[in-house]
């Protein structure tokens, strides 16, 4: 695969979606969890999506249960939690693995294109974020501690060029 647009993933309702649907958009891809210390970032991610989507930003949430069993629910439970607790309207996808031999192909590609500290590929925790440009290329990887507000400054500058 040469760009994020080459991938098809399953959305939270079980339907296949081509990421090529967002060709030309700036994407913020996040592995999320409902019972994590970073879960309140859903609020900031939703605010960022609402504030910058008309500029071309799309936030994509990928639930993952690989870190401390912090996303134990079904897709229906995750969808309900996100909508009732944080009024999430950005696109959400089926639960995936981001590390190991069963890592989703999308995340295998993201990690190889956007390495972490000291060149590591492994995702260290939930709410790791990848910024992808309109051509489908990873331009930056953010740590779980990087807040949506901080990232919003970067995305706004990128989108207003």
C-alpha positions in Angstrom: 0.0 0.0 0.0 1.3 3.4 -0.9 -1.3 5.7 0.8 -4.0 5.6 3.4 -6.5 5.8 0.6 -5.6 2.3 -0.5 -7.2 0.8 2.6 -10.7 -0.4 3.2 -11.8 -0.8 6.8 -15.0 -1.8 8.7 -17.0 0.9 10.3 -18.6 0.7 13.7 -21.8 -0.5 12.0 -20.1 -3.4 10.3 -20.0 -1.8 6.8 -16.8 -1.7 4.7 -15.5 1.8 4.0 -12.7 2.9 1.7 -10.4 5.4 3.2 -10.2 6.8 -0.3 -13.5 8.4 0.5 -11.5 11.1 2.3 -8.9 11.7 -0.5 -7.9 15.4 -0.4 -8.8 15.7 3.3 -6.4 15.9 6.3 -7.0 12.9 8.5 -6.3 12.4 12.2 -6.4 8.7 12.9 -6.7 7.7 16.6 -6.8 4.4 18.4 -9.4 5.0 21.1 -10.8 3.3 24.3 -13.7 3.9 26.5 -12.1 3.1 29.9 -8.8 4.8 29.6 -7.3 7.7 31.5 -7.2 9.5 28.1 -10.9 8.8 27.3 -11.8 12.4 28.1 -9.9 13.3 24.9 -13.0 12.2 23.0 -14.5 15.6 23.9 -11.5 17.4 22.5 -11.4 15.2 19.4 -15.1 15.9 18.7 -14.5 19.7 19.3 -11.6 19.6 16.8 -13.7 17.7 14.3 -16.6 20.2 14.6 -14.2 23.2 14.4 -12.1 22.1 11.5 -14.1 19.7 9.4 -15.2 22.6 7.1 -11.5 23.3 6.6 -10.9 19.7 5.5 -10.1 17.8 8.7 -11.5 14.4 9.4 -11.1 12.6 12.7 -11.2 8.8 12.5 -11.6 6.7 15.7 -10.4 3.1 15.9 -11.4 1.3 19.1 -8.7 -1.0 20.5 -8.7 -3.3 23.5 -5.0 -4.1 23.5 -4.0 -1.9 26.4 -5.2 -2.8 29.9 -8.5 -4.2 28.5 -9.8 -0.6 28.3 -12.2 -1.2 25.4 -14.0 -4.4 26.4 -17.4 -3.6 24.8 -19.0 -4.5 21.5 -19.1 -2.1 18.7 -22.8 -1.3 19.6 -21.7 -0.6 23.2 -18.8 1.6 22.0 -21.0 3.5 19.7 -23.6 4.1 22.4 -20.9 5.2 24.9 -19.3 7.6 22.5 -22.6 9.2 21.4 -24.2 9.5 24.9 -21.1 10.5 26.9 -19.2 12.6 24.4 -21.7 13.3 21.5 -19.2 11.8 19.1 -20.2 12.4 15.4 -16.8 11.8 13.7 -16.4 8.5 11.9 -15.9 5.5 14.2 -14.8 2.0 13.1 -14.9 -1.6 14.3 -12.6 -2.6 17.1 -9.1 -3.5 15.9 -5.7 -4.6 17.1 -2.8 -2.1 16.5 0.1 -4.2 17.6 1.2 -7.8 17.2 0.7 -10.4 14.6 -3.0 -9.6 14.3 -2.5 -5.8 13.9 -4.8 -4.3 11.3 -3.1 -3.7 7.9 -3.9 0.0 8.2 -2.0 0.2 11.5 0.9 -1.9 10.2 1.2 0.7 7.5 0.7 3.8 9.7 3.4 2.5 12.2 5.9 1.9 9.4 5.2 5.4 7.9 5.0 7.3 11.1 7.5 5.9 13.6 7.5 6.8 17.2 10.3 7.9 19.6 13.7 6.5 18.6 12.2 5.0 15.5 10.0 2.5 17.3 6.9 1.3 15.5 4.9 -0.2 18.3 1.9 1.8 19.6 2.5 2.4 23.3 -1.0 3.1 24.5 -4.5 4.2 23.5 -5.0 7.7 21.9 -1.9 7.5 19.8 -2.6 9.8 16.8 -1.4 9.9 13.2 -1.8 13.0 11.1 -2.2 12.2 7.4 -2.2 14.7 4.6 -4.6 15.0 1.7 -2.4 12.8 -0.5 -2.7 10.0 2.1 0.8 10.2 3.6 1.6 10.2 7.3 3.1 13.6 8.2 3.3 13.2 12.0 2.7 10.8 14.9 1.4 12.1 18.2 1.7 10.5 21.7 -1.4 9.7 23.8 -0.5 12.7 26.0 -0.7 15.1 23.0 -4.1 16.7 23.5 -6.5 17.5 20.7 -6.1 21.2 21.5 -2.4 21.0 20.9 -2.9 19.0 17.7 -5.6 21.5 16.6 -3.0 24.2 16.3 -0.9 22.0 14.0 -3.9 21.0 11.9 -5.3 24.5 11.6 -1.9 25.8 10.3 -1.7 22.9 7.8 -5.3 23.4 6.6 -5.0 27.2 6.2 -1.9 27.0 3.9 
